[in-house]
Amino acid sequence: MIVSIFNDVIGPVMRGPSSSHCAAALRIGRMARDLMDGDFNEVLVEFDVGGSLPNTHDTQGSDMGLFGGLLGWDAADERLPGSPQALRDAGVKIAIETVDVGDPHPNTYRLTLKSEKETRTLRAISTGGGIMEVIDLDGFAVSMTGDCCETLIRADGSADKILAKLNDFKADEIIVHESGDRKLIEVKAATFVGDELLADRCVKRLNPVLPVMSRKDTQVPFRSCAEMLAYDAGKGTPLWQLAVEYEMARGNLSADEVVAKMVEIIQIVRRSIAEGIAGTEYEDRILGHQSGRFDEMMRSGSLLDGGALNRMVLYVTALMEVKSSMGVIIAAPTAGACAALPGTVVAMGETLGLDEEAMAKALLAAGLIGVFITTQWTFAAEVGGCQAECGAASGMAAAALVTLAGGSLEHAVGAASMAFQNLLGLVCDPVGNRVEVPCLGKNTIAASNALSCANMALAGFDPVIPLEEVIDSAMRIGNQMPRELRCTNLGGLSTTPTAKAIEAKLSACRSGCGGCGS
């Protein structure tokens, strides 16, 4: 799959503490719902004991997202926090179990869905930033990422006849899967195969869940930073413009459409910032409203002079508070790191008196750096620790700030490399099993680091290590990092006495015993 800025890097628009948990799970749920034609009365969810989900599925939003998807809801639906109860109220029996099956990916979902007429199984993985992949359907090994219309046809013993009927259908790809004596024909296309071609066949139609569709023979001008620099060939094309060219090719969009889509995202971010500063409330959280006080002190001159950095800290903390209150955010590149990049861009854009289009172009520049990161590696903290989230976000934000300053392509890439280098090895250890502490501080550090590296790059500092080599180093570090430090609630700050006391207190509140006094 070729990465899209809007599919894989800047987005989705969502609610919830974690894009790996909530947004990806919702997309898995949406596809599972389609597999059952929206008709089911039992759901069994299984998580491997060696993965990240047995300890985090409840508190980090997997249940909320998965069950919201099974209900057919959108990732930004305000009802999402109540989706588990809503699904039960709809008459669906829910069971969640831990199994020992050795799933290689830490974010693996195993679903068994039943109705009066059928039982179906689905296995999927969350790969970071809200992206997921269905890897097994009813025992057939598949690869479905939700970027096209999927028509599934049971073809036991008669695949050739069905394939003949599909000769004139405009498909991107037709795959015949085999499992024992069973056959499944999968048709990937921009539209579904019509009933007139499939009379009396068992057919399932799975709708796309990503905003940018894939299509046959898609070609992009480059897929790595080195290829981009070779493509530019010393012309000095601004990074944001190269990002537009990339997404035009990837998504079959015009330049105006690409910029307009990102302007819409900037507008959502600005609304969420205002909401955060005004104040947010949510019972199941560690930290209350703090950004409002920071705003008051900044306006009164009571803080140390941080210049634009103080506005950046304000906007980053406001966005993190919105996330923790189940408000609308943009995963950029993830929900856990949702604030560092957009908060930095909007704060500096406003400081410089720039309009939303200029901010959107900076976010596009950042998005292209993100394309290189996730094409080569991942945004999933469960795979690589928080260096994959806040580390990546900081590198992306540094490139965005250089873009706002009118810096060169080389300056932007150099800033991204330096900023990412500085946060290699960053672990993921949320306190109380909530994505708040130390996530709030890590987002502000990512923003501060981005500003420092942007200015250093503009002044001609040498990043020394090329961006590709930094990404490769992050991947190797992630592979060497113990599982306990990769968003499992089993190490680091997560296991301090204070963290465990907070977790117990919040757990008591969720169970309704009044243990937190709320």
Order of alpha helices (4+ residues) and beta strands (2+ residues): beta-alpha-beta-alpha-alpha-alpha-beta-beta-beta-beta-beta-beta-alpha-beta-beta-beta-alpha-alpha-alpha-alpha-alpha-beta-alpha-alpha-alpha-alpha-alpha-alpha-alpha-alpha
